[in-house]
């Protein structure tokens, strides 16, 4: 269903992403990296970096408004062991000027559906405790907070906690 509309609302259309979206995805991801509220990453990404996300196994969706990508949700491999093959990590990012409008929740709901279609069983992620918008979007999308990883990683020399979230998506 690449390129087809899969969900809409509040003038936002979500669809399966293609490699043609890599530049827009990189731009939005780099805003998240710059803001230091959603990822341990500090190196900006290029469209070429994002191209590697399109592996044919892990869904990526974008949220558009008026034909412009304003957010995305992606999955990636959770662990290399075969027993975890149907589990994926996920991320959701929204362009600064579109935050707080439900774009992230819509992208996440579309990602859940695409993950189900792809045969995935469960989605997991880690969220900084202070990222209340992401935590609220995950709760609204049916994720549960499993617990907290204490001092899970360093961001600019500071050890940060992460809230672990999960949701079963497969049958």
N, C-alpha and C positions, 0 to 999 in steps of 0.2 A: 504494500500500500504506500510505497515511497512517494512522497509529494502530495498525497491526498489529505483532505481535512479530516481530522478525527475527533475534534471537540471544539466548541466555540462558546463564547459568553462574554458580556461586557466589551464587545468589539474586539475581543482577542480570539484568534484562531490558532489552534494547536495542530501540528502535523509532524509526521516523521521527518527528521532532518536528513539532509543529503550533504555530500561533501561541498556542494556549492554554498552551504551555510557556514563553512568553517571559519571564514573571516569574521562574520558577525558573532559567532560563538566565542572566538578568541577575544574580540573586543569586550564582550560582556564579562567573560571569565577574568580578563585582566583588570576590570573595575573591581571585581570581588577580591582579587589578589591585592590590589592597591589599598582597599579599605580595611584589610586585616581583621575582618570579622567573620569570615566564612571558611578559611582554608589556611593550612600551614605553609602552602606554597608561597614563594616570594619572587620567583622568576617569571616574567611575563611570557605568555605563549603566543605563538604565531599560528596562522592558518595551517601551515604544514604540520605543526604539532598536533592540531586538532584532527587532521586527516587520519591519523592513526587510530582514532576512536571508532572509526567506521569499519569494524571487523566482521560484520555480517552476523554476529552473535548477540551483541549488546546494544539494545535500542538507544537512540538519541532522538529527542523531540525538541522542536522549537515552538515558541509562542510568538505570534506575529500580530501587529496592529498596523492597519493600512499598508500591508505588504512589507513592513520592516520587522526584522527579528528583534524582539524586546526581552526575551528570556529563553532559557533552555533547561532541559533536564536530561541527564545522561546516566547510563549504567556502564560499569566496567567490571572486570574480573575481581572476584572477592579473594580467592586463594587458588593456587595452582593445583592443589590435590583434587583428584577426580570426585571425591565425595562432596565437594563444594561446587561442582560444575553448574548447578541450577540456582546458585545463589549469586547475586550481583550487588556490588556497592552502587550507590546512586549519589548524584549531586544535582542541585538546582541553583541556578543563578538568574538574576533579573537585572536588567539595565537600571542604573541609578534613578533615572527619571520616571521609571515605571514601578518602582518598589512601593509596597503598601497598597496596591490596587488588586491583589488577588492573582496576579500573573503567575507567581511561583506555584501557588496551589493548583491552578489550572494546568500548568506544565507538568506538575507532579502527577495529577490524576491521569493525564494523557500517557505519561511514562508507565504508570501502573498497568494501564490497558495494553500498551505495546509490549511490556514485559510479559504479561500473561500470554499474549499471542506468540511471543518468541519462545514460550515454553519454560520460562523461569519460574522458580518456586518461591523465592523470598528475596526481598530487597532490604539492605542494611546501610546504615550510614552513621557517621559521628558528627555531632554539631557542638560548636562552642556553647557553653551554658548561657552566655550573654546574648546569643543570637536568637532572641525571643521570636522574631518574625518567622524564622525557619522552623523553630520548634512548633509554633502555632500552625503553620502550614502543614507540617507532618501530622500533627494531631488531627487536623481537619480532614486529612487524606487517609485516616485510619491507621497510622503508625502508632506504635506504643514505645514509650521510653523504657528501655531495659535496665539501664543503670548508668553510672558515670565511671569513665576511665579517668583516674586521678593522674595529673601530671603526665599526660599521654604523649605530648610532643612539645618541641620548642618552637616558638615563633619570636624571632629577633631576641634570642637569649632568655625568653621567659617561658617556663613550663606552664602549659595550659591543659585544663581538664577538657573532656569531651563527653557529651551525653550520647549514649548509644541508642539508636532507634531501629525498629524492624517492622516489617509487615509481610505476611504471607500473601502471595499474589497468584500462585498456581492452584490448580484444582486438587 
